[in-house]
Amino acid sequence: CATGMLALAQNATAPTTLEGWAARLQKFGKSVPQEQVFIHMDNTCYFLGDTLFYKAYVRRSDSGAPSQLSGLLYVELLNQDGYLVERQFLELKNGEGDGSFCLLDTLYGGYYELRAYTRWQLNWGATTHPHTKFAEKWFFNKQMAKQYYRDYEKLYSRVFPVFDKPKEPGDFVHDMTLRPLRRHFKADNAPEEAVLSFFPEGGHLVAGATNRVAFEANNDEGRHLEGTLTLTDATGATVAEAKTEQRGRGVLEFEPKATTKYKAQFVWEKGSQKAEFPTAELDGCPMQVKQEGGQVKISLFPRGVVAQQALGLTVMSQGLVQDFKELGTGESLSATLNAADLRTGVIQLSVFDAEGRIYADRLIFVKEGMEKSVKTLTFSGCKDTYEPFAPIEVAVEGGEPGSKVSLSLRDASHTEYTYDNGNILTEMLLSSQIRGFVENPGYYFEKDDAEHRNNLDLLMMVQGWERYDWQTMAGVKPFEEIHRTEPGITVNGWAL
């Protein structure tokens, strides 16, 4: 059914109006839903010799309901060097399944990765690892080489520590012995270097208007650097300056000129680093988004030929259009959304014209309505201490009547959150919707104040990634369905 509706959408004549593009976007979101995976593990860390038990949940992006699209889930365990230890094929029933991995004591300690995905998910987020043309000659054909170097940006991934096997029963010391002969070569006296990344709000730096540019500063090993970023023009004059606010991230605000090349210099405790800054474009549409008083206020400043185009705004969540507005033309446009009317979680704001061109794109996180949309559970009956192998009785109350719950009990004294304290809330609403690993996701929900909201917005600007590609969904770019939904095990190959 999804394939048939997809073919109809792809073959339809391209819309000529803003409303037509929004309608086509909505149709795709409903007819071709994505799947999202969440894995509930029974612990936050493990020791060699342990068994890792897990429960898997697969849901539809359009409704949030358990997915019936796929009947098979691939679950992979990778070791600290990124090599596959074991792959399991998990049968799904009503979007659920469970399994386990034995962490043999013949393995080595380290930070392992649990990865899970359905074959249907492989239609989105494909990337290719850099390689030479000569390397492709090592394969039987080009298709095999293409598959070998292909990776996917948004499969479920959870990194967790695996410690050495206890020397004495019950002696759970967090010692980690890495694989022998594992070397990391770096000169002892080499100065620390900063890696700077810049993210103009809306996607582009545009001349002649005020732009907000988020930045991130890490060292070459990924550690966040706290310091000050200074932006200078060709004469060396300072045009903007900003300090990091959290985890090496901050925001610059200034009005760039078209013919000026800017240089950035970041200064931190142990040194300084210079970097090239993005060049301002003549045509574009800077975007600024602020959330205050229960409203989402969107300001746009079209410049050049874009200011002469009639622009529209789509508000999308989980692949479904929540709102559409015609903005008109001009060099100053705005729109206001009622946050309570939006779906809780990551919202994608896209500004486009009547030909399907995207001029600004931005992710935000809407918290309003979270208390109403999230059904909480309460637990009671647990004691402070238990004897080994003693039975444990726990009373569970709340939640959605008739729903299923997976529950794991563990020794609190040996819990290891390290930098990942995710749960079903942070995974479904936040981590699965943006690019890369989200460090300490629970931080963004521990308080609902200005500081936490601002840092959450910084995360959206720096790690924002469109799981739902607007132009592909609207049919501007073709959607290539490489993998069909899989009710059971599918075998692919070549006849020789």
N, C-alpha and C positions, 0 to 999 in steps of 0.2 A: 504494500500500500504506500509506504514512504517513498519507494523507488518510483512508482508511477506518478505520484504527485510532484516529485522532484523533476522528472522528465518534463512534465507539463509546465512547471515554473521556468525551467531553463529554456524551453522552446518558445515561450510567450514573447510578444513584441515588447521591446523596451519601453517603459513609461516615459511620458513627456512632461509630467507634472510632479511637484514635490509630494503631493498626497499619493500619487500612483506608486512612487518609490517606497513610501512608508507602508502602503498596503502590501506590496510585494515582499517587503522585509518581514512583515508579520506572518504572511502565508508560509514562507520558508521556515520560520521558527516553529510553527505549529506542525508542519508536515514532515520536517526532518529534524527531530529532536536529537540532542546529544545525550551521552550517558556520562555519569560521574560516579567514581568509586570512593568508598571510605572503608578503611580497614581498622577494626578494633583489635588491638593486640592485648595480651593478658598481662604485660608488664612494660616498664619503661627502659629496662636494661636486662641483660641476660649474662649467664656464665657458660663457658664451654661445658658441654654435657647436659645443658638444659634442653627442654622442649619448648619451642615457641608456638603457642596456640593463638589462633586468630579467628575473627568472624568478619565476613565481607558483606558489604551492602552496596548495591548498584541501583541508582535512581535516575529517573528521567529529568533532563534539565527544564523542560517546559512546565511540568506539573509538580516536580519534587516527589512523585509517587514511585514506589518500587518499579524497576524497569522489567518489562516483559520482552524487550527487543533481543537481548542476548541470553543464551542459555549456558554460556561458557565464559569463565573468567581465568585469565592467565595470571598466576602469582609467582614472582621470581625472588629468590634470595641471592644477593650479590655480596661478595666479601669486601674487605677493606681496600683491595686493589682494583675493584670494579669487575672482577671475574664472576661469572655465573656459577653458583654453588649448586642450585637446584631450581627447576621450573616445575610447577604443579598446574594441572588442568582441573579447575574447580567447577563442578556442576552447580548451576544457579537455579533455585526454585523461588519464584516470586521475588527475584532480585536479591536473594540471600544465599550464602554458603559459608562453610567453615572448613578449616584445615589446620595443619601443624607442620613445623619444620624441626628436625632434630639437629641441634648444634653439636656435632660430633666433637669429642675432645681431641681429635686429630687435626682440627682446624686451628687457626691462629686468632688471637684477639684483634680488636680494631673496631672501627665504626662501619657496621654493615648497613645494607640498604634493602628494604622490602619494597618491591615494585609490583603494581597490579594494574591490569587493563583488560578491556574487551577488544575484540577485533574491530568492532564498529568504531571505537574511539580512535583507531589509527588513521581515520580519514581526516583528522584535524591536527594541526600543530606540527606537521612534519618538517624537519630540518635536515641539512646535509653537513656532515663533518668535512672540514677542509681536507683535500687530498689531491694528489697529482694525477694527471691522465695516465702516466706510466703505471701507477698503482692499480689502475683498473685492468691492466693486462694480466694481472695475477688470477683473474676470475675466468670462469668458463664463458660467460657472456656479459654484456653491459648491464643487463637487468639484475644479475646476481651482484655485481659491483655496486649498483645503485642501492640495493636493499642493504648491503653490508654497511655502507656509510650513512644510511638514513637513521635519524633518531627522532624522538617526539618530545615536544616541549611540556606537555601537560598530562602525563600519565600519573597515576597515584604513586607517591614516593614517600617513604618514611625512613630516616636514618636513625640508628640506635646503637648504643655501645654494647659490645660483647667483651666481657672480661675473662681473665684466666680462670681455669677450673680451681675451685677452692682446694688448698693443700690439706685442710682438715675439714670434715663434715661440719657444716654450720658456720664456717669461718669465711664469710662473704666479704673479702677485701677487694676493693675495686682496683686491682692490678691489671694492666693491659700490656702484654708482650707482643710487639708487632713482628711480622714475618722477618726471619733472619735475612741478611744481605740487602735489606731495604735501605736505600741511601737517598739522601737529599743533599745535593751539592750546592753550597753557597759560601762565598768567602766570609770568614768570620768578621772582618772589618768593613764589609760592604755597607754603605749607608742605606738607611731605610728609604724606600721610594713610595710615592703616593700615586695611586691610579685614580684619575678624576673622570667622572661621567656627568654629562649635562642632559637635562630633559626639559625643553621648552614646554610650557603648559599649552595643551592643544596639539602639540606635535611639531610646530615649526616656529622659528624665530623670524619675525616680520618687522621690517623697517617702518618707522613713522608712527608707532603706537607703543604704549606701555606693555611690556612683556614680563611675565613671571617665569623664571627658569629654575627648576629644582636641580640640585647637584648632589653627588655622593662622592665621598673620599674614603678610600681604603688603601692599605698598603699592599704590596705584591703578594702577601699571604692571605689577604682577605680580611684582616683586622681593621675595624673602623677607626678612623682618625678624627680627632676633634680639633678644630682650628678655625681659621678665618680665610675666606676666599675673596680676593680682590680682583676686580676687572679693570683693565686699563685700555686706552685707545692707542692709536699709532704714535701720538706725541708723548705717551707715558702718563697722561693724566688719568686719575682714578674716576671712573664713571659709576661704579657700584661696588658695594662691599657687604658681606654677610657672614655671620658666624654659623657654624653647625649647630643644629638644634637637638638632634638625637641620632646616635649611631652613624655619625659621619655625614648626615644629611642636613641640607638647608635650602633656602630659597633666595635668589637674587631678583630684584625688580628694577628695571630701567627701560629707557626708550632707545633702541639701537638705530644707527644711521646706516643707510644702504651701502655706502662706499667705504665704510670704516671696518678695518680688521681689528678684532679685539683679542687680547691675550689675558689669560687667567693665571693667577698665582695663588697657590694654597700654602699657608704657613701653619705648621703645627709644632708641637713641643720639640720634636727631634730634627726638624728640617723644614725645607720649603720645596715646592715643585711647581714648575710652569707648564702650561698646557694650552693648545690652540682652542679657541672658542668657536661655536658654530657661526657661520656667516648669515647675516640677515637677508631675507628674501624681500623683493619688491611687492609681490602679490601673495596675499595670504589672509589669515583670519585669526589673530591672537584671541585666546579664550581665557577668561578668569572666572572661577567658580568659588562661591563662598556659601557655607551653610550656617545660618543663624536664625534664631527664633522659629524653628520648625519649618523654615523655607530654604530652598536651594535657589540661589540667585546666580544667574549666568549672564556674564557680560561679554560681548563680542565686539571686536574692532577691525572690521574688514578694511583692507587696503589694496590699492591697485585695481585690477580688473575684477577682483572678487567683490569689491564694494558696489559694482554695477550689476551683480547677479542677485536674483531672488533666492534667498537661503531658507532652508528648513532645518528643524531640529528633531531628531528622534531620541527618545529615552528608552533604553532597552535593558532588561534584566533577565538573566538566564536564557537569552536567545529570544525573548518575547518582547514586542513593543509595548511599553507601558503608557507612552504618551507621544504625541506628535504636534509640533507647532510650526506654523509658517511665520518666519521672522521678518520678511520684507527685504528691502535694500537699504544701503547707506553705510556710513563709516562708524556708526554706533548703534548696536542692536542689543536687546536684552530679553530675557525670559525668566519667569519665576515659577517654581514648582512647589507644590505642597508636599513636604517630605512624608507626611503621614499617609498620603495616597500612593506612595511608591512601595515596591516590594523591598523588604529589609534585605540588606546585603550590598553587593557590588552592582553599581548602575553604570551603564555605558552611555555617554552623551556624544552624539555625532552630528556635525554640521555639514550639510551637503547642498548641492544645487540641483536644478531640474534635469541635468544630464548624468546624475549619479556620481559626481566628483565629491570626494570628502576633503573639506578644508580644515576641519579641526575635530579632534577626537580626544576624549578624556574619560577616565574612570574615577568614580567617587564611591564612597561607602556611606550608605544611609542607615542610621541606627534607629530612627523613629519607628515605633511599632514593634521593636524587638521583644519587649516584655509580653506583648499580646501574641506575637507569632511563634515564640519559642515556648514549648511546654516543658516546664521544669519537673525534675524528679527529686524526691526527698528520701533519704535513707535513715533508718533507725535500727537499734538493736545490737549494734556492734560494741564489743568490749574493747578496752584499751590493750589488753594482752590476751594471748591464747597459748595453751600448751600445744606442742607439736601434734599434728593430726587431729586436733580437737574439732568437732563439728561447729560450723558457724551459721547462725540464722540471721538473716537480714530482712527487714520489712521495707518494701518499696511502695511509695505512694506518689500520686500525681501522674503527669503525662497524658497522652491521648488514650482514651478507653479502647481496649482491644488491640493496642499496638504491642509489638514484641520488643524485648529489652535484652541486650547482652551485657553481662556483668562479670567483672573480674575483681578478685580480692588479692591484695599483695601486701607484703611487709613494708610499712611506711618508712622504717629506718633504712631500708636498702633501695628506696626509690631514687632514680637518677634522671632528673629532668634535663640536665645539661642546658642546652639552648633551645630545646623543643618541648613546650608544654601544651601541645595542641590537644583539642578534644573535638567532639562531633560538631560543636558550634563553630569553632574556628576553622575546621577543615571544610565544612559544607559552605559556609558563608564567605570565607576569606581566602584561605590558602589555595583552594582548588580553582579560584577565579583569576589569579594574577600570576605573573612570571616568577619562576624560581622558588627557592626555599625562603619561607617566612620565619625569621628568627624570633623566638619568644612570642608566638601569636597571642597567648593569653593576656599579655600586657595591654593590648588595645581594648580589652573588654573589662578590665578590672575596675576602671572608673569611667564615668561619662562626664568628664570635665573638658575645659578648653585645651589643656595640654595633651590629653590622650587623643582628642579629636584632631588636633593639628598634626600630631605625629602619625596618625592613621592616614590623614590626607597626604602627608609626605610620602608614605609608603605607596599610596595609589599613584602618585606622580612618578616615583622612581622605578617601581616594579610593575607598573600597569601594563597589562598584556591582553589583547582582545581575543579571548577564547572564541568569541563570535565575530567573525570577520564580516563587516557590514557589506562590502562590495560583493563578496562571494554569496552572501545570503540574498542580496538584492538582484543578483544575476548579472552585475557588471562584469565580474570575472566568473569563469565557469567553475562549478563544483565538480571535482573528479571523485566519483565514488569507487575507490580502489577496493575497499573491503565491504562485503555485505554483512548484514546482521547474521549472527552465528547461533543457531539453536543447539548445535552440538559441535564436535570436533570436525574441522575442515582441513583437508590435505591439499596443498598446492605444490606444484613442481613442474618439471620439464620432461618430455619424452626424448630419449636419446636414440 
